[in-house]
């Protein structure tokens, strides 16, 4: 890796100046030039130079290298959410490309720093992943590579079972406090409950000797502990760290996997916004400030390349940038608020312009407060869908291909929101940690109309069973009927649940 | 680069997957005739970490572009796996060298190294003077290194003077040449392949034979460097051909096995004198010979000229619609209990792996 050459350092200075003038606010950003091999490695490691040893990074690397060799894909740039931000540029790109990428990177950096969904991420993640690598290497030395790797495989299978919103619910999540209050209430109650009645206060210490009361209380506590089990926990990984019978190194490995999952989660939650925001700004800065006349055609070429749409591939860059531009125009013209939404006259709406000029301000607010779900929910309009030729596609069993299903606005919006909710991942939580009073684990799938991939479900359950070390159960829907899937020593059992 | 380690780990997993389904890959025709350093593309199920995820085909998504409702989007499968791919169809191609496959083959079959005849080993031990040791016999004293040590010591202790550079080595200064025992793969091994290409051998039979001999050849080449190979094809007449021809020719005609044996005999007598060479002969046929008389000649040749000298004579017989399959029975009858003659009946492609096991597993 080498530092930027002098001409790009000049560009960087210029971009910083322009970006600040535009109102962007970012951490210091360190740029490094890398070869495509290094780029592929860093990309395989999720942007970090050091990760713990695991074969899947090797797999990613092979896929990236191959598709680069075959000319199918090329990574132009990589930015890491860290303070300072680190950004990698690909050696050998043209000067205009590098300029564009540097401008784009500052868009991302601003987003990382200011979007609220990133507010809980660790800004020293560069060091954290390196520490994780050291810890896992140490476990591998001590317990064997295969043993640790197998366990990591198990953990990674459950990696998506975290509660993505929990980092922002710090107050309600402070369990210890409520628990304490509750238990002190109970304590008082117990003391009064176990106390035998006596009319003479002086007799009390004979009728209710403290050691007997203490014994009764302990008995009760014991029973309460036995009865107590998790009845609802969305963060399955956290639950397993606390409750599964794990060795301490296993607990630590699971903690590492969970920590990294939470770090990467906001990037998935804001894909459209983040790319849209960065694209909006690189486009604005390039066309209004940075490009010389000679460079503008090259810029347009590169820019339109990243904005290309494909029939079944949803391009977050394109949708993001267009939405931001749409919002800016609407708020500039005052096309919002009560009057606007109550107006039914098409002609009036078409020429609506109050010269409100609030566009820029509004998009900065949005980049601070929204994530993809809320962004789409609030700002995707029917006009926008028509303009951008959006449609819902589905799989047609007869022709064995994907076909256009509908161009109905509501359907598009619903589909998009559904895909974005929980990242298009099924929502599965812990329902009972002492299922049927046998110490079995019960997970519950919040069914939203789409069934789980059966083979993956089975494999994942058997990995979960390796961690839980007792039979595991999953309540889900199979073949359109609610089922309870149980995995015990004898194998899988599928039982239909009768819902009356 | 640190990714190399992870990448190798992944490659190991891939190799493991190939091993699991090796039967399938073994019978892939496009591999036949490749050289050991060449790469072949092998489709394996995509290796993925299973997670709870939505079933693919029901889901669909949002796209952008032209098209009326009901029209195809033009993409049956989307690349990123978000939709359109169910397990099983989802294959990824990996590049594997034939050499690697040979390695996997021996692991899979637990093939022993072929032990050559007698007490001779196919790997010979050789001593190589490569190292330096602080002890050893005076005859192996290394003057230069000893001098260096002495010089170093005397400079370090300050007894060295440039005006009077006399050096007296003490015991600790002496250095000796030391040797290492290196195993050298013996090159004196010859393998002769005989294939029946007569008319009674159908297309499929020839394919099976080629696959079997290809893998035997690949495996032997992988294990013994500089191995000599000869390829003989025969119908009623036999001739020596090169490797490429062997794996690609198809002829038709009658069958005289003795014609091939004659050439083999000549090779064994002249080129690969059995006193100097470890020899292996593999013959493949559908078991159909022109006449009982010819078979008699063959058995005589085997008894007189082959079996007393060769390390191994392997006979693989493919089942064919036209062939009588008599030859295998004749051999089994005649040579029951003969150590260095192995016969194997290859019913179909699935039998290839058993045949290889029978041939190369021998010698233990």
Interface residues (C-beta under 8 A of the other chain):
Chain A: X37 X38 X40 X41 X44 X45 X50 X53 X54 X55 X56 X57 X58 X59 X61 X62 X63 X149 X153 X156 X157 X158 X159 X160 X161 X309 X310 X311 X312 X313 X314 X315 X318 X319 X388 X389 X390 X391 X392 X393 X394 X395 X396 X397 X399 X400 X401 X402 X403 X404 X405 X406 X407 X412 X415 X416 X419 X424 X425 X426 X428 X445 X450 X451 X452 X453 X454 X455 X456 X457 X459 X460 X463
Chain B: X1 X2 X3 X5 X6 X7 X8 X9 X10 X11 X12 X13 X47 X49 X50 X51 X52 X53 X54 X55 X56 X57 X58 X59 X60 X61 X62 X63 X64 X65 X66 X67 X68 X69 X70 X71 X72 X73 X74 X75 X76 X78 X79 X80 X82 X83 X84 X86 X87 X92
